[in-house]
Amino acid sequence: MIQNSLSSIANASKGSPRISFPVAILILLGFTAAMFAGVLLSTEKIVLSIPHTDLFDQFAYWREFGFSQMRHGNLALWNPHVFSGAPFFGGLQSALLYPLNIVYLILPLAMAINVSVAMHVFLVGTFMYLWASHRGLHPLACLLSSVLLMFCGAHFMQIQAGHLPHLCTMTWAPLVFLSIDGFFRKPMLRWCLLGMFAITMQIFAGYPQHLYFTAVTAALYSTLCMVKAKQRVRIFLGLLSMYAGASVLGAVQLLPAIQVAGESIRSGGLSYEFAARFSFPPENLITFFAPCFFGNETTIPYWGRWYLWEMFLFVGVTGLMLAVYGSFCGKRSIRRFSVAMVVTLIFLALGAYTPLFGILHGSIPGFDKFRGSSKFIFQASLFITMLAGIGFDHIARHGIIKRKTVLAILIVGMILGTAAVCIRNSAEEPNDTGWWRHAMYQVYDTSQSYLPQEHYRDPQFVRKAGFLASRSLMVGAGICVLLSFLLLLLGTSRKLPYVIAILAMAEIFVFARMSLSTFHLSSIRSPKIEKMLASHPGDYRIFNPKRPDAAMSMGVNDIWGYDSVVLKRYAEFMTFTQGNPPNEASQYVEFTRLHRLYKMLRCRFSFIPTKGKGGKVEVIESEDVMPRLQLIQDYAVMKDRDEIFDIMEGPSFDPRQKVILETHPQPEPVVSEKKGTASVIDSSSDHLTVEADLPGPAILLITDTYSDGWHARALPGSSQQEYVVMPANYILRAIPLSRGYHRIRIEYKPLTFQIGKWISMGSFVSCMIFLGWHLRKKSIMGGHYRSFL
C-alpha cells in the first residue's frame, strides 16, 4: 500500500503538485497508524512510555488532576497535593490551555495520553512536509524528511521518556521555520500570522526549554539568512512581530509563568555545575550510526552518560548518508544555511564539553535557567532531516551519483564493520582483560552515568553490552553496503531512487517500532497506601518520597513532589531540614531523616522504602501534627533566612505557640488566655473560606505553603475590612486578625494571571478584527485572497 502511494507521489510530482499533498498526508497517517495501532486499539489501560520515567512519576498524575478539575469547571491555578501546596498553572507543564489537550477532557486518561502522542507525531511530520515542500523539494523528498523527523531518536525517544510537554512543544518547530523561510522569500502578513500561531502553540504546549531553544535557533537562522536579505528592516520587524504577537496572545500563560519562575529555585539562575548537567557527550555521536551502541533500555539498560532519550542523534544510516550528500550536492538556495545550522546546534548541544557553554551561561539571558543543552539535538535534527530530503531530491531529479560518493559510503560501512568485529572480540575476552570493559568503566568513572556500578563490574553485562554495540554497528555497516549497491545501480532503473527512499523510511520506522514501550496505567497506583489512608480520614499530609506525585491521584497531600519548578523558599527549607546548606537547594533533596518540623507541615504518615526487603515500605506515624489553622498570639519579626532557620531548629521553638514573621503585623496580637476559634468552611484547589471568632487580636497561621499569589478578602459580616497574607515561619502563610468575627475568602489569584487573561483576550479579539478587516479590504471574493495568502 505504501509503495503504491509512493508511486502516486512520483507520478503526481510530474503533474500538479497539489495532488501529492493529500497522498502524502495519507501516507503519514498510515505510518502513524502502523506505529501506534496496537496501543490505540487496545482495550487495556496501557500507555506509551516505560515505567519510572516522567509520564509514570509526574505527567499521568498532572493530566488526571488538571483536567478532572477543568471538567468540574475549575481552572486549577494551585496544586494543593504536592510540596505542601505549589503553583500549578504557572508551572507551564500543566498545559491546561493548550488546545490539543482537549482530548483529556473527552477521553479516559490512558486513551487520551496515547491519542495525544500519536497525534503530535503525525503533526510534526505534516509540518515538516510543508516546510520541505516550501523549499521546492520533490514530493517524495518532502515525505522522506517528514518520516525521518517523526521517528528520529531526538524526537521519538521522548515517548519512551514520557515527555508529554516536550513532544507537544517540539511539534510546532517546523512551522516556525516555515514561517521564517516564507517571510524571507516574500514578506507577507500570512507568514507573520503563521509564525505567531506556531509560537503561541509552543507557549501553551507546556515546555519552556524547547520554546526557548527554538527561539535561539530561530534567531541564529534568521541572522544567517539576513546576510543576503534585501529588505532587512522590514524582515527584522516582521520576524520580531511573530514573537511579540505570540507573547501577547500567550500572555495568560507567560505572565504567571514568569511570576512563578521568579519565586522558584531558578529565580537567580542555575549554578554552572547544575546547568552543565545533561550536556551531549561527544562519544554519543556514534549514535548517528549505531542507535543501540550504549544500550536500548529494553534488552540492555543504557550505560552511557546521562539519559538515553536526550543523548540520541539517530536519523537512520540511510538518512544520515543522504543528509551528508545533500550538504555537498544540494542547491545552495535550497540548503539555506542548513549545514551551518547543524554544525552550530550540535556544538551548542555539547554544552559543558566545550568552552562556549561557560560564556553562554554567564552572558546570554536564559542559558542559566535551564539544564540539558543536549536538547539542541532536536533542533539539529530538524535541519539534518531537511538535508536528507535535499540529498534525495538531488538523486531523484538527476538519477546519477558520482562513484567516489558510492566509494565513500562503502568505506564508512567497512569502518563500521571493522569496529563491530573489534568490539565483539574484546567483549569475548576472558577475565575482563579486554579494552571494551575498560572503555565502559571509563564512562562510569565520569560520575555521569545513572547505572549502578555493579553492572560495569559484571562480566556478563559487559559481554552483552559489547555484543549489542557490535550488532548495532554491524547493522549500520550492512545498510551502508546495501545503500552503496543501490546508488551504484542508479542509472539502470528510474525506480531505484524510490527504493532508496523506502529503505530510509523503513530503517527509521523499524528503529522506532523496536524502541516503543508501554506500561499499564494501574501500575502508577499504590492500592495498599490508598486503602490505609482511606481508613484514616483527616486534613493531614503524607511523605511518600518514592512517588510523591501519587498524592494527586489519591486525593491526599504530600510534603514533597516531583517537578522541576519548586518554590525557592520551600526547597531551601526542606534542604535545611536534611542538614544541608539552603543555598544549595534544588529540586532534588536526598532525604535521610524525618525532621520534627514536618509536624508543622501536618505530616502524619511517612512511607519510607526499606532496603533489602523486596521493595517493602515502612509506615511511620507522627503524633500531634499541627492542624491546618492555628491561632497564635506570640510572634517575632526576622528577615534573615538563616536566622529564622536557626530559631526554628532550636528545641524551644514551638510552632503552635509562636510564629516568625518578616514584617510587623497589623493589628498586633495580644497575649491572653482565650485564643478564640478558627475553622475552614469550604475549600478548593485555589481557595479556602475561613470563619474565626477572636476575643482579641491574633495571628492566623495557615500550614500551607506561602506564595505571592495568595490574597485574602473580607466576606459579608466580617469585622475586619482588609486582610494581608504574609509569609510565616519562612514557608507558611499568616494573616493578622483583629478582635471579633471574621469570614475570609483566601484565594490564589495572581495579578499576573488577571492581567495576562485580559491581554490574551484583547489581543485575540484584535487579531480577529484586524484579520477580518484586512480580508474584507482585499475583497477576498474578488480574487485578491490568494495574493494575501
N, C-alpha and C positions, 0 to 999 in steps of 0.2 A: 504493500500500500504506500509506504513512504517513498519507495523507489519510483513508483508511478507518479507520485506527487512531485518528486524532484524532476522527473522528465517533463511534467507540465510546466514547472517553473522555467526549465530550459527553453521549452517551446514558447512560453509566454514572453520571455525576455527578447525574443526576436520580433515580437509584435508589440502590442500595447502593454506598457509596464504596469498598468492598473490591474491587469488580470492576475499578476503574480502575487500581489499583497494578500488577497483573501486566501489564496492557496497556501502561502507561507504561514499565515495565521493558523490555518487548519493543521498544518504540519507541526507547528509549535504546540498546539493543543494536543496533538497526537503524542508528541514526546512527553508532555506533562502528564497525560493520562497513563501512558505506558509506565512512567516512573512511579506514580502515586496511586494508581487504580486499586491496588491491593489494600491500601490503607483507607482510601476514601470510601470504598465499598464494604469495608469490614463492619460487622455488627458488634464487634468487641470495642471496648473503650481503650484502644491503643493510640498512641500519639507519636509523632515523628521526633526523635531525639534519642539520646542514650541516657540511662539513669545517672543521677547525681551531677547533672550539668545545670545550666541556668534555667532551663524550662522546668526541670524537675524540682529545683530548690527555690525558684522565685516566680517565674512568669506564669506558670499554671495557677498559682495562688493569686497573683495580681490580677490576671484576667477574670478569674472567678469572682473575686471581691469587687473590683471596679465596675464590672458590667452587671453584676447582680444588684449593686446599689443603683446603677443607672436604670435598670428595669423597674425599680421601685420609685423612680422619679428623683433620685438624689445623685448629683454630680459630686462624687467624693473628693473633696479638696484635702482632707486629712485622713491618715490611716491610724486608727487607734490600736491596731493589733500588734505592731512591732515597734521596737525602740522606745517603749513606754509612750508611744504616740509620735508620729512623724508626718511631714508633708507628703502627700500622695500625688495629687495632680501636678504640682510644681516640680516634681522629680522627673518629669518628661516621659520616663519609660512606662508610665501608666497608659499613655496614648489614648486617653478617653475620647478625645475629639477627632481622632484620625478616622476619616470617613469609611475606609475599607474595614475598619474594625467593627462595623455594624454586624458582621457575621456572629460576633459574640453575644449580640442581643437576640439573635434569631435561632441559632443552633446550639445544641448541647456542647459543653466545653471541649471535649475530645474532638468532635467533628469540626468545631469552629477553628481549633488550632490547625488541624490538618488542611482544611479548606483554605485558610489564610496562607499557609506555607505554599501550597500548590499554586494558588492564585498569584502570589508575588513572584514565584519562579517563572510562571508564564508571562507575567507583565514585564519583568526585566528583559526577557527575550524579545518581546514585542517592541519595547522601546529601543533596544539595541538594533533591531531590524530597521526601524525608522531612521535612526542615526546613520547607519551604514548606507541605507538607501539614499539618504540626502547627499551623501558624498559621491553618489553616482556609481556604486558598485553593482556588479552583476547580481540579479536576484538570488542566485544560489550562494554567492559570496556573502550577501546580507544574512541569509539563513544560517550559513556556517558560523558567522560571527555571533549570531544570536544563541545558537545551541552551545557554542563553546563558553559563552558567558554564563548561561543558565546553569551549567553543570561543572564549571571550573572549580578548582579547590578553594580559592579565596572567597567564593560566593556560596557554593553548595555545602561546604563543610560547616557553615553556620547553622545548618539544620541539625547536624549531629550535635553541635554545641547547645542547641536550644535557644539560640539568639533571635528571638522573635522581633524585637525592635530593630536589630541590626539589619535583618532581611528586608523589613518594611522600608527602612531609610535608604538602603542600597538601591532598591528598585527604581528610584526616580533619578538616579545619577545620569543614565544615558540621555534622558530628556533634557537635563541641564546642559549637557554638552551639545546636544542637537540644537537647542535654542541659541547657544553661543555661536556655533558654526553658521546657523541661519542668519543671525544678526550681522556677522562679519561679511557674509556674502551679499546680503541686501537688508540694510537696517529698516525694519518694518515693525509695526505695532504688534503683529501676531507673535513674533519671536519674543518680544518682551513679555507678553501675556503668558506664553508657553513656559518660559523660564520662571516667571513669577509663580505660576501654578505648581511647577515641579518642586521648587524650593519650599513653597508653603506646605506641600505634602510631606516633604522631608522634615519640616519643623514639627508637624503633628504626628509623624510616624514614630517618634519617640527615642531616637538615639543621637544625642548631640555630637558625639565624636565623629560619626560618619557625615553628619551635616557640616561640621567644621572642616573635616578633611576634604570633602567635596568642594567646599568653598575655597580652600587653599589651592586645590588642584585647578579649579576654575580660574583663579587669579593667575596662577603660573601659565596656564594655557592661553588665557586672554592676553597676557603680557607678550608671549611669543608671537601670537597672531597679530598683535598691534604693530609689530615691526614693519609689516608690509601693508598695513591698512591705510586707506586714503582719508576717510572721514573720522579721524581718530577721536576728536572731541565728541562728536555725535555718538560714536560707538561706545566710548567710555561712559557717557551719560546713560545710554541705553542699557548697558550691562549693569551699571550701578542701580538703575531703576528696578532691575529684576530682584535684587536682594533687598532694596529698600521697600519695594511693594510687598514682597513676601514677608518682610518683618512687620509691617503694619497689619497685613492680613492675619498673620500668626501671632499678633501681639497678646492675645488672650492666653496663649501658651508660653510665649517667650518671656513676658514680664514676670509672671510668677516664678518661672524657672530661674531667672536672674536673681530674684529675691532669695529663693531657696539656696541657690549656689553661694550667695553672699553669707548665708548662715551656716553653710556646710563645712566639712573638713577641707574642701577645696577652695575656700574663700581666699586664702592667702597664697594660693598656688601650691602645687605639689613639690616636695623636695626633689632634687635632681635624682637621687637614688631611687625614689618611688616612681617618678615619671619615666625613668630609664628602663623599668621592667617591661618585659614583653616586646623588646626590640627584635627585629627579624634576624636570626642567627645566620651568618654568612654561609655556613655549611648547608643550610636548608635550601640553598639554590639548587641542590641536587634534585629537589622535588619537581623541578621543571621536567626531568626525565623519568624519575622513579618515585611515584607518589607514595609507595609503601616502604620507602627506604628506612624510615625511622619508626616503623610500626603502623598499624592501621586502626587500633582501638577496637577491633573485632576479634581477630585471632591472636595478635600480638599487641600489647599495650604500647603506647607511644613512649619512646625512651629518649627522644631528643629534648632540646631546651624549650621551656615554657609549654604552651599548649599546641596540640597538633593543628586545630582548626584555624589558628591565626598565623601559622608558620608554613603555609602551603601554597605553592605557586603553580600547581599543575594546571595546564590548559590542554593537555594531550600532547604527546610527542609529535604527532602529525600537525596539530595546531601550532606548536612551537616552531617547527620547521617552516611552515607556511608564513608565520609571522616574521621570522628571520629573512625569508625570501622576499616578503613584501617590504621589509625595511630597506632592501637594496634595489629592488626592481620595480616597486610600485611608483606610480606617478607622484611627483613631489606635490602637486596640487591636491592630490587625494590623501597623501600621508599627513599633511598639515601638522608637522612637528610631533607626530605620534612617537617617533623613535626617541626624540629628546625627552618627551614626557615619560616614557617607560623608564629610561635611564635615571631621570631625576626622581621619580616616585619610588623606585626600588632603593635608591640611595637614601631617601627620606625614611623608608621602611626599616632600613638597617639601624636607624636610631642611634643608640648609645655605642654601637660598634663603629661609629665614625666620629670624627672631631666636630662635625657640623651640629650634632644634636645639642651639645652644651651651649653653643651660640644661640640656636633657636630657642632653647629652654629659657635662656636668660634675657632674650631681647625681643622675641616675637610674641605678641599677645595671643594667648590661647594654648601655646605649646606647653605651658607649665600647668595647665588644667587637666590634662589627660595623660594617661599612661598607655602603652601599647602602640608605639609608632608603626608596628608591623601591620596595622590595619590599612596602611597605604598600599598594601599589595592588591587590595580590591580595585582601587583607582588605577593602579598599574595594569591590572588585568583587563580593564575597560579598553585601554589602548593596545594591549597585546592582542586581544581578540579582534580588534579593529584591523590591526596589521595582518592578522591571519586571513581575514576577509580580503584585504588588499592583495595579499600574496596569491590567494586563489583566484581573485578577479583577473590578475595578470595572466595566470595559467589558462583560465577559461577563455579569455579573449584572444590569446596568441597561440595557444596549443603547443608551444615548444618551450624547452628549457635547456639551458647550457649544460653540457656534460660535466663541467667542473663543479656545478652545483650538485648534480647527482653524486659525483665522487665525494664531495664534502659531506653529504648526508650519510653516505656509506661508511666513511671514515669515522664519523660520530658513532654510528652503530657498532663498529668494530671496537672503538674505545670503551663503549658501554659494556659490550660483551666481555672484553678482557677484564674490566673492573669486576664484573659479576663473577667470573671464574676465580679471580684472586680472593675476593671476599669469601666465597664458598670454601675455598681451600683453607683459608686462615681460620674460618669458623669451625672447621672439622679437626683442627689440630688438637691433640690431647693435652691435658694438664694445663689448660688455659695459657699456653705459651704463644698463641698467635697474636699478631698485631691487631686483629679485629677486636679482641677483648680489650686490649689497652686503649684502642680508639673509643670504644664505648665508655670505658671508665673515665676517660678524659672529659666526656660530656657530663658525667656525674660530678666530677671534680669542680666544675664551674659553679656548682650550687644553684643552677638554674633549671634543674630537672625536678619534676614532681614525683617521679617514680622512686619507690623505696630502694635503698641501697642493696638489699638482698637480691633484687633482680639482676643487678650488674655483676654480682658475685656468683650467681647461679650459672654453672656451665651449660645446663640445658637451655636456659633462656638466651644466653649469649649465642648458642648454636642456632636456635630457632630464629632469633633476630637476624643473624647473618644469612641464613637461608632465605628469609623473606626479602631482605635487602638485595641479595643476589638475584632472586627470581624477578623482583621488580625491575632491576637494571636489565636483565636478560629480555624481559618483555619489551622494554624500550628499545633495546638493540634490534629485536626482531621486527618491530614496527619501522625502524629506520631502514632496515634491509628491504622490507616489503614496499615502503614508500619509494626507495631508490629504484626498485624494479618497475614500479608503475610510472614514475617520472621518465625513466629511460624509454618506455614504450609509448610516450605521449603522442608522438607523431603518427602512430599506427592506427589509432581509433579516436573519433571525436567524442566518444562516450567516456574515455578514460578520466578526464577531469572530474566527471561526476562520481566516478568510483573513488577518487581521492577524497572528494567531499564526504562521501558516505563513510569512508574509513575514518576520517577525522571525527565525524559526529558519532559514529559507533564507538570509537575508542573512549571519548569523554563520557558518553552515556553509560557504557559498561562500568567505568570507574565510579561514576556517581551512584549507579544502582548497587554496586558492591559495598559502598560506604553507607548506604541507607540503613538506619537502625530505628527501632521503636521500643517503647515500653508501655506497660499497662497503666492507665491513669490511676487506678486504685492503689498503686504502689506508693503514691505520694501521701497517702493517708496513714494515720497512726491509730488504728482502731482501739488498741489497748489503752493508750493515753486518753483518747476521746471518751471511752467508757468510764475511766476513772474520774475524769474531770466532770462528766455528767452527773456522777454520784456525789460531787462536792460543789454545789452551786455557790455563787458569790461573786462579788466585784473585786477580784484579785488578779494578779498576773502570775505567769509561769516563767520558767527559764528552761528553754529547750535548745541548748547550743548546737545539737546535731542538725536540727531542722527548724529554725526559729520562725520562718515564714508560714509554717504549717498552722500557726495560730489563726491565720486569716480564714482558713477553711473550717477550722473547728469553732470559730466564733468566740475565741478567748484572746487574751492579750499577753504578749511576751515582752520581757525587758530587753531582748536583743532582736536582731533581724539580719536579713541577707540583702544588702543593697549597697551600691557604690556611693550613694548620696546619704550621708549620715550627718545630722546636725552637729556642728563642731562642739558646742557645749556638752552635749550628751556623750560624744565619743571621748572627749577629754576626761569626763567624769568616770566613764567605765574603764578607761585606761589607767586612771589613778587608782581605782579600786583593786586593780591587779598588781599594784606596786610598781607601775612603770611611769616614766615621765609623761605628763599630759601633753607636752609639746610634740611628742612622737605619736599622737593619736592618729588613727586611720580607721578605715572600715574593717580592718582586721584586728581583733583583740584575742589574744591567747588566754583563755580563762583557766586559772589554776586554783581558784578559791571562790567561795561564796562569801562576799563581804556583808557585814552586818547592816550596812546602809541599803542593801537591797530590800530590806523590810520597808524602808521609806518609799520604795517603788511599788509596794503592795505585792512583792514576790512571795507567794505562798509555797508553790511546788517547784522543785528543780528536778529535771530529768537528766541525770549525768551518766553518759556511756561508761560502762566498766570495761577495763582492759582484760583481755584474755578470757572472757566469759561468753563467747559466742554472740557478741553484739547485744548483750542484755543491758538494761538501763536501771540505774539505782534511783529510786524516788526519795527525795529529801523534802520533808515538810517543815516550813518555818512557822513558828508560833508567833502570835501577837503582831501580825503585819499591820501597817497603817491602813486606815480607811481612805476612800477617795477624797473626802472632805475632812479637814481638821481646822477647828478654830483655835488660834494661838494668840496669846496676849504678850508674850515676851519676844523681843526681836533684837537684832544687832545689824548695823549697816557696815558693809565691807564691799570694796570694789575690786580688790585684788583677788584673782582666781586662786592662786596658791595659798593665800591667807585663808580664804574660805575653806579650801580643802583641808588645811591643817586643823582648823577648828572642828570641822565635821569628822575628822579622823580621831579626834580626842575622845577618850572614854566618857567624859562628862557631857558630851553633846547628845541631846535627846530631841529628835526632830518633832516629837509630839508636843514638846514644851516650848521650844524656841525655834525661830525661823531667822535665817540670814538673808537680808535684803541688800540691794545695791544702791538704793536711794531711800530717803526718808519717806515713810508712808503718810498719807493724808486721808482721813484723820489718823492720829497716832493711837495705838491701842492702849488701854488702861487695864492694869492688872487687878483682877477681882476674883472672888471665889466662884461666882457664877459665870459660866462661859457662853451659855446660850446653846442653840441648836442650829444645824445646817443639814440639808438633805437634797439629793438630786431628784427632781420631779420627773424629768424626761431627758433623753439624750439621743444623739445620732452620731454618725462618724464625725460631723463637723460642729456639733454644738452640744451644750448641756444647759438645762434650766435648773437654777438653784433657788431654794427658799431657805431663808435664815432669819432667826429671831434672836437678837442680842440684847442683853441688859446693859452692855457698854461696848465701846469700840474694840475691835479685834481684827486680826489678820485671818482671812480665809485662805488656807493653804490647800491647793488642788494638786494631788500627787500624780499629775500628768505632765509630760514634757512641755517646756516653755518654747514658744516661737513668737516672732514679732507679729505674725498674722492674727494672733488671738486678741479679741476685743470683747468688752462687756458693756451691756446697756441695761438700763432700768426698765422693768415692765410695770404696768399699772399697779398701783398700790404700794410701790416701794418707797421707803422713807428717804432714800438717797437718790439723787438725780444723776450723778456721774460716777462711773467706776473705772478704775485703771488696773489693767492686768500687768503685773511686773514679775521679773524673774525672782525666784526664791530658792535658796539652797543651791544656787547656780543653775539648776536644770529644771526646776518645777515652776508652777505658777502660783501667784499670790494676788489677792485683791483686798485692799484695806476697806473695812466696813465700819460704818458709824453705828451708834446705838439705834435699835428699832427693828422694824420688819423690813426684809429685803426679798425682792423677787427679781432675779437677774437672769438674763439670757447671755451666756458666754459662748461665742462662736468664732470659728476660724474663718475669717473673711478678709484675706489680704487686700490691701488697697490696690496692689499691682494687678490682681485679678479683676477688680472692678474697672479699673482704668483700661486694662487690656481688652476686656469684653466690649467696651464701648468703642474702642479704636478699631477692633476687628470688625464689629458690626457696621460701623460707619464706613470703613474702607471698602468692605464688601458691597454695601449698597451703592457707594460712589462708583466703584468699578462697574457694576451692572448698569447704572445710569449712563456713565460715560460710554460704555461699550454700545448700549442701545442707541445713544445719540450719534455715535460715530457711524454705526451701520446704517442708520437712517439717513445721515448726511451723505453717505456714499451711494445711497439708492441701491441697496443690495438686490432689489428685484429687477433692477435695470442692467445688471451685469457687472457692476463695479465691485461686487462682493469678492470676486476672485482676485482682483487686484489687491484688495485688503488682505486676503488670506495668502 
